[in-house]
Amino acid sequence: MVLAGTLDDPYTGAAIAFVRGPDSAAVQIDHLVALDDAWRTGARAWPASRRLAFANDPANLVAVSGDANQDKGAGDAAQWLPPQRGFACVYVVRQLRVKAAYGLWLT
């Protein structure tokens, strides 16, 4: 468990000071390929064990600004890109790699 620190948010480029407590939502763990997007693009046919592995796969997780994560919602790269332009290509490549690894299709 992380109690405090500073996150260099890849989505916004901001440095976010974090202290566990009432402001914990300032930093969130995002699924690069949102669980709802995965469900719509093939995961609904998976057994529960594969869905659990996908939800916890470090290749699909990234610590980000809570606000940016909420803005993204369940969108894929066709619907949302990080506001920090320098990370947008990395974001798209990581989404594609995760989708390819799990056999999810693209919209």
N, C-alpha and C positions, 0 to 999 in steps of 0.2 A: 504494500500500500504506500502510495506517495503522500507525504504529509505537507511538503512545501517545495517550491522550486520556481524556476522560470522556464516557460515554454516559448521557444522560437517557433511561432505558428506558421507552418508551411502554407496554409491557405490564404492568410492575410499578410504575412510578413511581420506582424506585430510581435513584440515580446510581451508575454502575459505572466505577471507575477501571480503565483498560485499559493494559497494556504488552504489546506483542507478545512472545511467548515461551511458557513452559510453561502460563501461565494464559490463553492466547488463547481458549479455549473459553468464557470468561466472557461474551464478546460473540459473537453469531452473526448471520448474515444469514438471516432467515426469508422464506420464500415465503408471503405472505398467503394465497393459494390454494395449498395444498400440492401438490407435483407428483403425488403419489399420488391426491389428491382430484381433480385435473384429469384424470388418466388415467381415473378411474372415471366422470367426468361429461362425457366427450366427447373428450378429447385423444387417446385411443387411435386415433382415426380420422385424426388429423392427419399430414401429412408431417413428416419429421424437422426440416426447416427451421422450421416453425411451432412445434414443440415446443421447439426451441432458443431461438427468439425469446421464447416465453412464459417459459421458465426464466430468461431474462436481462432481462426487462422491468422497468425501475425502478419502474413503478406497482405491481408485485407483490412488491417487495423492501423489507424494513425491518430495520434493525439493532436487535437486542433482546438481552435477557438469555439466555444459553445455557440456563439452567435452565428459563426460561419457554418457550423454543422447544422444548425436549425434552418438556415437559409437554403442549404443544399437539400435537406429533406431526403426523400427517396429517389431523387433524380439521378440520372446517369450523366455521362459526359456530354451527351447531346442536349441535355436540359440545363446543366449547371457546370460552370468552371470556376475554379478558385479565383478570387479577385487579384491575387498576386500573380501577375502574368508569367513571371519566371518559373512558377511551379506548375502552370497549367499543362505543359507537355508531359512532365513527370506524372502528374495526376492521371492523364489520359492513358499513358503507357502502363501505369500500374493497374488501372481498371481493366484494360485489355488483357494483361497478363493473368489477372485473377479470373476473369471470365473464361479465358482460354483454358486455364488449368482445371476449371470445374465444368467445362462444356456448356457454359451459358451462352445464349445467343445475344446478339446486339440489336438495338432498336435504331 
